[in-house]
Amino acid sequence: MFRNNHSGRFGFSTLALGLSLITGDACAGGILVYEAGQEGNGLANAGSAALATDPSVLMSNPAGITQLSGTQISANAQVILGDLGFSRDSGNQFDGNEGGNALQYLPGASFFISHQIDDRSAIGFGMYGNFGLALDYDDDWAGRYFNQEAAIIGISFQPTLAHKFTDDLSIGIGPRIMYGYYRNETAINNNLLGLRDSPDGQLEYKDTDVGVGVNFGLLYRLSERTQIGLAYTSKIDLEFKDKPDVRKVDNPIINAALRRLNVDSLELDMSVPQTVVVSVAHDLDPQWKLLGSLGWQDWSEFGNIGVEVDANAADVSRSADRKYKDTWHASVGAQYQATSKLRWSMGVGYDTSAVDDKDRTVDNPMGEAWRLATGINYQVDEGLDIHAAYTLVWLGDMEVEQTKARSGDSLSGTYRNSALHIIGGGANWRF
């Protein structure tokens, strides 16, 4: 745990104690991750609601499992490698280092199964994590009074039922049960009136919750060569309620603010956003399949979160509006059947940013994102396929200027050449 003798600039009138419900993700439109280790990793989400090659389709469109014969099992693993480093500029007013790489790696896994009941109906189940990431800055970095560590992880469990109502139309639905974990750690500046040099205090907050939503999808065959999919996921409400662990705070102004905040019981509410995606898959010829997707994510529902405390304010605010806005996704891709056993996937995608540049924060330094993806699927035998894929999520330069509410002191800099590298693979068994 960080215990440091730095005494950053901190005036008489200020305390800003940030408890932001964040994730550290800078990809997708907000913090939804399209990649969960499945073969579709290599397509940048292109065709996700229209392409049914294995049971993982129930995650993006539950109706797709009607196209899978017999019983199929898909097991996958992946790792997200980050390059997310902050660089100060001349406008920065806080001491400390630059924080290092805030997102070094994050492993993940997923499991899916589908079973064909008869020629019309199918059931399935999925366990996957496609929401949330984590940040871990150096304890003594310049932005430690905004955030040091944060993580929010959502693991979804989804039983699914799908039925083919006509030869061309399938509909699927599945309740989505999400187990959410949230943790935040922030340094507290004990320096009073700038007249003494005191070690930082510490605040840690963590909790878990379970929320429920629903995934719904339609899959329609326009012709022998073309099908379209429409998928909807409802929002999932998570409520974190716990007593923050506050340690080594000896500043009376801060302690007064904490008493007014009533930190014995602090609630943070979050809504995992609802989403809509429409996809198309078209067989150009026996070897080439063309794919595309257009999606929307309701991130404006996620934005009124967190806590800010001002030591000399008349009131204590329990929320910090992150000013999130809805995002859009577009992607195109293709699959090439190189041989009877080998299939090659490729895709490119783009997501708008859930925040304007002026509203970006170090606890969630996200922006617009470009995806470049490729992957292969190899049929080992009639009952077994293996696959591997790589996705580059390019975020570029993301400027940040975040100011403490009462002091007016600013943390200013840029995340330069930011990127995520997502490597995944797995196997699909057919019985």
Steps between C-alpha positions, in 0.01 A plus 500: 500500500623849413641706784686798363639827624395704198293806586336608178355851458192513715342833604294595808166473326530159352448133529413296197451137577402305188326167514412445136329190375749421230654218311824605349389395160566710197345275245167438334273800526524488876604184686331222306750258353388321184776243529447202731746253348259368237574468126321830438793677669660512158214701346496822714131424576402499130201274441474413870119479505470321162778240508441173686804270484520390866304533829664834587243660269252493792700786654446729198170356365315222688303407187817372333512171690210368285756464220730271699447126465520246780684601817790740479742628763732798468778573752718807459771704670658835431730766639477878459839672491484876548721793410345783702759744633444858619743781415483833687508832319583855609149554640534229765497624863546177695828336600577130460596276211301427184336183624655236274295273274157505666372193316768233460295185453163344581418132440153371422309186406159400367290187462197434279280198426206448267267206448256441215170379649340435160500648150347826635620555856831525684624583848833632613707644782786745512742625765707795386648834597458776244461795736770681694873524533744633762754775567806488722715814516817539704402585858692829505405627155388857435133403472483296821241737651268417210570126481765237572329170437157412368327195366153406397444151369168365375459125447180399318307173519245457223258208451344530154197371310456545124235389254477500122147629430532464123767363273639855481430659842652405836449673833706450814492632856705451812509656847844642573614473860807715569726471801674835546814579700615857565813632672648848524807630681592869527761698692387781732714811534557574870693822439319777691527861376826409329677549836607144574625192322280203590482153345194432290198328643318225318145414403396158372151395395390161371179302467315245287146482367282294267278652230264350242421599144396328178651429158258479208566435132349443158668322211343517154612336176441739212622250240713190468808721517403784736372524856458786743494507879358746749600473866409693812647483851317675783674706765613333821489695827776437751502658846818506705455585869777480753694693764817646348822409678663836585848486651754752637294813439616767748375813324206646699348661190495164325362320803218755526413441134502125549259532796263708287525241225393226747754253371364228728260418218591603146294389200621509142247408232594397148302398194667272250361662183241356267625433147358441152689351207398407148724277290509349153680194360520441125658206316673661206610162363593158645820645646420858605249620761449876549389634839393829657355643824355826624438545872388745771585504872308705758792637702312814604326279761836419657618856566367634832731306729766533764559738789669837543550668837592867553619573853363855518191451283154563640385165370669172429441356157453124482537484123751611240349526155744343254299646212495177303312495172363230273742333261483352151685205352560404137704211363558307179677171450540187296566129533699305243472121480856437389468120506238250614652521849641852531293819533654846522320796661577872479319817606522870573276692742448846644339617826419857591607628841269499801656827621601827340869587521435767765321249725760221489627383840794291616271248667354412161722639223291386206458647155410402149641164400604331176513121484712290264448126539595172339473133589493144375280196561630151429289184486706229668239235424125474447424571865768751598605850390772714655539874452728792583460874447667836559339843531675837516287768668661831406414798723773741394570815705248583773541835673394540864455809714329414827455766769429474872166665568602740782873562459495542125823300473519298178646172389588553137659276239447248222472125459720464191467226237258309720402151389369163613615167357246220540623145436255212526441144400296191574328190374153395388379142538200356310314189617 
